[in-house]
Amino acid sequence: MDQMQWVPRHLRKQMMAKGLSIPTDPDDIKRIKQQSEARLKQTIQQETQAQRQRLYDRDSLTGGINRSFTFDEWQPTVQPNPQAVEIADKLKRQGIWIAKQLETSNFNIIMAGGAGVGKTSMALAILDAIKSFKTTMFVSSTELAEVMRNQFANEINKQRAEHIERSMREVDVLVIDDFGTEAKMSSRDSEATEFIQRVFFTVSESRQGKTTIITTNNSRQELQVIYNDKIISRLISKDKLHQMDFTSLNDARSN
């Protein structure tokens, strides 16, 4: 029994159940130990990521939309003319390429265009493609504004707002959906409220080296009118490879 003491208990049980002998050669022992430790480390990492993802799912603000969407569901042919179909197909290929790059890199992405053209669906497809190796979170900017406005009503609302903001700072990949719309829904159409500005500034400061995906109905120039320049510079990508232009697509929801 002494020669079995180096074998982890779970591995020892597996070997005994299969009628396997316990190796005694030092090189074999070292190799099996390393393999066992690597598997244990991977299991711990997966469990830790799963725990974190449950937290980010809890703090996500979906705005009532279905968060499930994949690249396979993206159908360019719903567009009404060949030119739009070609653009939609190109956007799908760009989205797949971006998701692949996110396996080993971090960068911001902006998706701009009119309402109903598929920006949110594309963002969700990217989240679906990377969910096995990065934590993700989805936040509707209009629902976020509502949560932040209501936090002063009671302690429960305040704690919820704090949890959401912390998750937005920490998650690997964050989608901010309809960025800029929350400002238009307020009493001041030309600029976001001071409090929401602060939230976005704090979040953008904390997310350096992470990935933020912005969907918006506004152009960069319009967003610069709404938000502080520092927020724009930290959240909005200037890399054309990470800019997805939906402005030539038609509202797919009307088809």
Number of C-alpha atoms within 10 A of each C-alpha: 5 5 9 13 10 12 17 12 11 9 13 16 12 11 14 11 9 8 9 10 10 17 14 10 8 9 10 12 15 13 11 15 16 12 12 16 13 12 12 12 12 12 12 12 12 14 12 11 17 15 12 17 19 14 17 23 15 13 21 22 21 19 15 8 10 9 17 11 18 16 18 8 11 17 13 19 14 16 19 14 11 11 12 18 18 15 18 25 16 14 20 21 13 16 21 17 14 18 19 14 13 19 14 8 12 15 19 24 25 25 26 23 21 17 18 16 22 23 25 25 20 23 27 21 23 26 25 17 20 17 14 13 13 16 22 28 27 24 21 23 25 22 17 23 21 14 18 19 16 13 16 13 9 9 10 11 16 16 13 15 22 16 15 21 18 16 22 29 20 18 20 19 25 26 27 26 26 21 21 26 19 20 21 14 12 14 10 11 14 15 20 24 18 10 12 19 17 14 18 23 20 16 20 21 15 15 21 15 12 17 20 27 26 25 25 23 22 18 13 16 9 13 21 17 12 22 21 17 12 13 20 18 12 18 24 21 20 13 11 10 11 19 18 20 17 21 15 13 23 22 16 16 10 8 8
